[in-house]
Amino acid sequence: MSEARSKEEPKWSEDRVRELFRNSADVIVQKCQIGDDSSTDIVLAYSDGLCDSSQIGLVVLPGLSKLVSEKGTLDDDSVWMAGKLPLVTFDETPTSGQLSESVFQGDLLIFILQSGTAYRLSIGNLPRRSPSESNTEI
């Protein structure tokens, strides 16, 4: 194991997420407060052109709001155990590369700021291109 991987990676903060995607004009990083206090703050990161961003307002935020109203918190146990949203956890603290790969596959990244935990939710709406006949005559 390399020395860099043997040290525990720091948890993800809003600043760290913004820094990761600062040069990606098509990636949106947005902070949201789900409940009444800062313990329910989250950061969302997604590529607007690669995901169905309407699902964020229709499904994701209402699902998280319902969770906060039922559990009173967005700690790791309540999010994972609630099962209301098909959130996928990373095996360990995700690397920058893993997060970038997820975003560019159409995933929505959800960072719970209180714990620094990252989740991903597949809301991909990748562009579909079908081959067309060539206009070139031989």
Short mmCIF file of the C-alpha atoms (twelve columns), coordinates in Angstrom:
data_MODEL
# 
_entry.id   MODEL 
# 
loop_
_atom_site.group_PDB 
_atom_site.id 
_atom_site.type_symbol 
_atom_site.label_atom_id 
_atom_site.label_alt_id 
_atom_site.label_comp_id 
_atom_site.label_asym_id 
_atom_site.label_seq_id 
_atom_site.Cartn_x 
_atom_site.Cartn_y 
_atom_site.Cartn_z 
_atom_site.pdbx_PDB_model_num 
ATOM 1   C CA . MET A 1   0.000   0.000  0.000   1 
ATOM 2   C CA . SER A 2   1.388   3.382  -0.920  1 
ATOM 3   C CA . GLU A 3   2.069   5.932  1.772   1 
ATOM 4   C CA . ALA A 4   -0.465  8.323  0.234   1 
ATOM 5   C CA . ARG A 5   -3.261  5.726  0.388   1 
ATOM 6   C CA . SER A 6   -2.307  4.489  3.839   1 
ATOM 7   C CA . LYS A 7   -3.089  7.880  5.355   1 
ATOM 8   C CA . GLU A 8   -6.795  8.450  5.756   1 
ATOM 9   C CA . GLU A 9   -8.099  10.886 3.173   1 
ATOM 10  C CA . PRO A 10  -9.762  13.955 4.644   1 
ATOM 11  C CA . LYS A 11  -13.548 14.054 4.469   1 
ATOM 12  C CA . TRP A 12  -15.226 16.114 1.782   1 
ATOM 13  C CA . SER A 13  -16.178 19.718 2.562   1 
ATOM 14  C CA . GLU A 14  -17.980 22.288 0.416   1 
ATOM 15  C CA . ASP A 15  -14.691 24.063 -0.361  1 
ATOM 16  C CA . ARG A 16  -13.004 20.827 -1.380  1 
ATOM 17  C CA . VAL A 17  -15.873 19.885 -3.709  1 
ATOM 18  C CA . ARG A 18  -15.896 23.337 -5.306  1 
ATOM 19  C CA . GLU A 19  -12.114 23.183 -5.783  1 
ATOM 20  C CA . LEU A 20  -12.367 19.768 -7.443  1 
ATOM 21  C CA . PHE A 21  -14.853 20.970 -10.053 1 
ATOM 22  C CA . ARG A 22  -13.757 24.622 -10.395 1 
ATOM 23  C CA . ASN A 23  -12.481 24.108 -13.959 1 
ATOM 24  C CA . SER A 24  -15.524 22.125 -15.094 1 
ATOM 25  C CA . ALA A 25  -18.034 24.636 -16.415 1 
ATOM 26  C CA . ASP A 26  -20.662 21.934 -16.921 1 
ATOM 27  C CA . VAL A 27  -20.547 20.709 -13.311 1 
ATOM 28  C CA . ILE A 28  -22.910 22.420 -10.892 1 
ATOM 29  C CA . VAL A 29  -21.984 22.510 -7.199  1 
ATOM 30  C CA . GLN A 30  -24.839 23.661 -4.998  1 
ATOM 31  C CA . LYS A 31  -25.191 23.933 -1.228  1 
ATOM 32  C CA . CYS A 32  -28.615 23.205 0.267   1 
ATOM 33  C CA . GLN A 33  -29.986 23.313 3.782   1 
ATOM 34  C CA . ILE A 34  -32.538 20.561 4.201   1 
ATOM 35  C CA . GLY A 35  -33.689 21.275 7.766   1 
ATOM 36  C CA . ASP A 36  -33.795 24.177 10.161  1 
ATOM 37  C CA . ASP A 37  -30.129 24.191 11.158  1 
ATOM 38  C CA . SER A 38  -26.697 23.768 9.645   1 
ATOM 39  C CA . SER A 39  -26.455 20.127 10.750  1 
ATOM 40  C CA . THR A 40  -28.610 19.282 7.741   1 
ATOM 41  C CA . ASP A 41  -26.500 21.136 5.168   1 
ATOM 42  C CA . ILE A 42  -25.597 19.181 2.057   1 
ATOM 43  C CA . VAL A 43  -23.671 19.891 -1.126  1 
ATOM 44  C CA . LEU A 44  -24.851 18.538 -4.456  1 
ATOM 45  C CA . ALA A 45  -22.562 18.113 -7.458  1 
ATOM 46  C CA . TYR A 46  -23.767 17.053 -10.899 1 
ATOM 47  C CA . SER A 47  -23.320 17.627 -14.593 1 
ATOM 48  C CA . ASP A 48  -26.462 19.273 -15.899 1 
ATOM 49  C CA . GLY A 49  -26.052 17.852 -19.397 1 
ATOM 50  C CA . LEU A 50  -25.456 14.275 -18.265 1 
ATOM 51  C CA . CYS A 51  -28.163 13.790 -15.668 1 
ATOM 52  C CA . ASP A 52  -31.880 14.326 -15.329 1 
ATOM 53  C CA . SER A 53  -31.543 17.326 -13.032 1 
ATOM 54  C CA . SER A 54  -35.330 17.630 -12.702 1 
ATOM 55  C CA . GLN A 55  -35.131 14.565 -10.426 1 
ATOM 56  C CA . ILE A 56  -33.242 16.645 -7.865  1 
ATOM 57  C CA . GLY A 57  -36.252 18.867 -7.198  1 
ATOM 58  C CA . LEU A 58  -38.891 16.204 -7.771  1 
ATOM 59  C CA . VAL A 59  -37.402 13.262 -5.844  1 
ATOM 60  C CA . VAL A 60  -34.061 13.856 -4.135  1 
ATOM 61  C CA . LEU A 61  -34.643 17.032 -2.112  1 
ATOM 62  C CA . PRO A 62  -38.184 16.029 -1.053  1 
ATOM 63  C CA . GLY A 63  -36.850 12.599 -0.028  1 
ATOM 64  C CA . LEU A 64  -34.100 14.132 2.077   1 
ATOM 65  C CA . SER A 65  -36.544 16.650 3.580   1 
ATOM 66  C CA . LYS A 66  -38.897 13.847 4.570   1 
ATOM 67  C CA . LEU A 67  -35.981 12.000 6.153   1 
ATOM 68  C CA . VAL A 68  -35.033 15.066 8.208   1 
ATOM 69  C CA . SER A 69  -38.645 15.560 9.334   1 
ATOM 70  C CA . GLU A 70  -38.854 11.884 10.401  1 
ATOM 71  C CA . LYS A 71  -35.370 11.425 11.912  1 
ATOM 72  C CA . GLY A 72  -34.433 15.002 12.770  1 
ATOM 73  C CA . THR A 73  -30.975 14.592 11.267  1 
ATOM 74  C CA . LEU A 74  -28.970 13.641 8.220   1 
ATOM 75  C CA . ASP A 75  -26.353 11.571 9.969   1 
ATOM 76  C CA . ASP A 76  -24.879 8.619  8.109   1 
ATOM 77  C CA . ASP A 77  -27.028 6.006  9.832   1 
ATOM 78  C CA . SER A 78  -30.325 7.747  9.169   1 
ATOM 79  C CA . VAL A 79  -29.554 8.362  5.498   1 
ATOM 80  C CA . TRP A 80  -28.337 4.849  4.831   1 
ATOM 81  C CA . MET A 81  -30.929 3.027  6.930   1 
ATOM 82  C CA . ALA A 82  -33.947 4.974  5.693   1 
ATOM 83  C CA . GLY A 83  -33.744 3.432  2.223   1 
ATOM 84  C CA . LYS A 84  -36.071 6.056  0.764   1 
ATOM 85  C CA . LEU A 85  -33.580 6.992  -1.930  1 
ATOM 86  C CA . PRO A 86  -31.334 4.487  -3.707  1 
ATOM 87  C CA . LEU A 87  -28.152 6.127  -2.449  1 
ATOM 88  C CA . VAL A 88  -24.890 4.316  -3.023  1 
ATOM 89  C CA . THR A 89  -22.010 4.753  -0.624  1 
ATOM 90  C CA . PHE A 90  -18.373 4.653  -1.579  1 
ATOM 91  C CA . ASP A 91  -16.341 1.826  -0.014  1 
ATOM 92  C CA . GLU A 92  -14.110 4.369  1.694   1 
ATOM 93  C CA . THR A 93  -13.570 8.110  1.443   1 
ATOM 94  C CA . PRO A 94  -13.731 8.629  -2.333  1 
ATOM 95  C CA . THR A 95  -10.822 10.027 -4.273  1 
ATOM 96  C CA . SER A 96  -11.089 13.018 -6.592  1 
ATOM 97  C CA . GLY A 97  -10.929 10.634 -9.533  1 
ATOM 98  C CA . GLN A 98  -13.809 8.505  -8.259  1 
ATOM 99  C CA . LEU A 99  -15.971 11.573 -7.722  1 
ATOM 100 C CA . SER A 100 -15.181 12.995 -11.155 1 
ATOM 101 C CA . GLU A 101 -15.914 9.658  -12.804 1 
ATOM 102 C CA . SER A 102 -19.278 9.442  -11.049 1 
ATOM 103 C CA . VAL A 103 -20.305 12.967 -12.060 1 
ATOM 104 C CA . PHE A 104 -19.356 12.396 -15.692 1 
ATOM 105 C CA . GLN A 105 -21.343 9.148  -15.739 1 
ATOM 106 C CA . GLY A 106 -24.448 11.153 -14.855 1 
ATOM 107 C CA . ASP A 107 -24.530 10.552 -11.102 1 
ATOM 108 C CA . LEU A 108 -25.647 13.100 -8.552  1 
ATOM 109 C CA . LEU A 109 -23.129 13.411 -5.723  1 
ATOM 110 C CA . ILE A 110 -24.538 14.215 -2.293  1 
ATOM 111 C CA . PHE A 111 -22.154 15.333 0.441   1 
ATOM 112 C CA . ILE A 112 -23.448 15.503 4.003   1 
ATOM 113 C CA . LEU A 113 -21.369 18.323 5.435   1 
ATOM 114 C CA . GLN A 114 -21.778 17.404 9.095   1 
ATOM 115 C CA . SER A 115 -20.020 14.064 8.553   1 
ATOM 116 C CA . GLY A 116 -18.165 14.771 5.292   1 
ATOM 117 C CA . THR A 117 -19.673 11.605 3.837   1 
ATOM 118 C CA . ALA A 118 -20.271 11.285 0.108   1 
ATOM 119 C CA . TYR A 119 -23.091 9.381  -1.553  1 
ATOM 120 C CA . ARG A 120 -23.998 8.984  -5.194  1 
ATOM 121 C CA . LEU A 121 -27.356 8.579  -6.849  1 
ATOM 122 C CA . SER A 122 -27.771 7.501  -10.431 1 
ATOM 123 C CA . ILE A 123 -29.956 10.028 -12.232 1 
ATOM 124 C CA . GLY A 124 -28.090 9.746  -15.519 1 
ATOM 125 C CA . ASN A 125 -29.620 10.984 -18.725 1 
ATOM 126 C CA . LEU A 126 -26.675 10.457 -21.022 1 
ATOM 127 C CA . PRO A 127 -27.008 11.767 -24.578 1 
ATOM 128 C CA . ARG A 128 -28.037 9.046  -27.006 1 
ATOM 129 C CA . ARG A 129 -26.697 9.261  -30.518 1 
ATOM 130 C CA . SER A 130 -27.751 6.940  -33.235 1 
ATOM 131 C CA . PRO A 131 -25.612 6.414  -36.290 1 
ATOM 132 C CA . SER A 132 -27.029 7.879  -39.444 1 
ATOM 133 C CA . GLU A 133 -26.439 6.902  -43.015 1 
ATOM 134 C CA . SER A 134 -23.505 8.525  -44.683 1 
ATOM 135 C CA . ASN A 135 -24.217 11.276 -47.164 1 
ATOM 136 C CA . THR A 136 -21.095 10.401 -49.108 1 
ATOM 137 C CA . GLU A 137 -21.608 8.580  -52.380 1 
ATOM 138 C CA . ILE A 138 -18.958 6.257  -53.667 1 
# 
